[in-house]
């Protein structure tokens, strides 16, 4: 599975998690007629938005991608697992937190508030990482692929030859 695809899916899934937990918060607060939860949620989500945008700056994305890409080993063959299996293997903790926070959020809306904020931070912080990896792939004429490993371990990548773009040098 191309690393850029995993990054894109991660952003979409965490964004969906934030949206779902936000909806659960609204339902739980409406059920209990609790305006305090809504006010706290609005404040926390605005703070989460600011944190996520700050952590998602393009310069920070380049810095965050440097180590995983530098550790990538060169390979002549690609990992054989399917993209779906790699995605599930790497992102099951995100799904687990969404289910747990959503379930608890039905009883305690504050849990969904906190979970939605953290999912928002992750989604916004990671939204520029795909572009950072693509820039390096285009510059170096390589493609990075995800090696199937546990989600509890650092990501492992392999570097394979890609299509090098022809550039005119001035």
LINBELTA-V51054 format. One record per backbone hydrogen bond with DSSP energy under -0.5 kcal/mol. CO is the residue of the C=O (numbers start at 1). NH is the residue of the N-H. Records with the same first field share a line. If there is no record, write none. Layout:
BEGIN
CO = NH + NH
END
This chain:
BEGIN
1 = 146
2 = 5 + 6
3 = 7
4 = 8
5 = 9
6 = 10
7 = 11
8 = 12
9 = 13
10 = 14
11 = 15
12 = 16
13 = 17
14 = 18
15 = 19
16 = 20
17 = 21
18 = 22
19 = 23
20 = 24
21 = 25
22 = 26
23 = 27
24 = 28
25 = 29
26 = 30
27 = 31
28 = 32
29 = 34
30 = 33
33 = 35
34 = 38
35 = 39
36 = 40
37 = 41
38 = 42
39 = 43
40 = 44
41 = 45
42 = 46
43 = 47
44 = 48
45 = 49
46 = 50
47 = 51
48 = 52
49 = 53
50 = 54
51 = 55
52 = 56
54 = 57
57 = 61
58 = 62
59 = 63
60 = 64
61 = 65
62 = 66
63 = 66 + 67
64 = 68
65 = 69
66 = 70
67 = 71
68 = 72
69 = 72
73 = 159
82 = 86
83 = 87
84 = 88
85 = 89
86 = 90
87 = 91
88 = 92
89 = 151
91 = 94 + 95
92 = 96
93 = 97
94 = 98
95 = 99
96 = 100
97 = 101
98 = 102
99 = 103
100 = 104
101 = 105
102 = 106
103 = 106 + 107
104 = 107 + 108
108 = 111 + 112
109 = 113
110 = 114
111 = 115
112 = 116
113 = 117
114 = 118
115 = 119
116 = 120
117 = 121
118 = 122
119 = 123
120 = 124
121 = 125
122 = 126
123 = 127
126 = 129 + 130
128 = 132
129 = 133
130 = 134
131 = 135
132 = 136
133 = 137
134 = 138
135 = 139
136 = 140
137 = 141 + 142
138 = 165
141 = 162
143 = 160
144 = 3
145 = 158
150 = 153
156 = 147
157 = 73
158 = 145 + 160
159 = 75
160 = 143
162 = 164
167 = 169
168 = 170
END
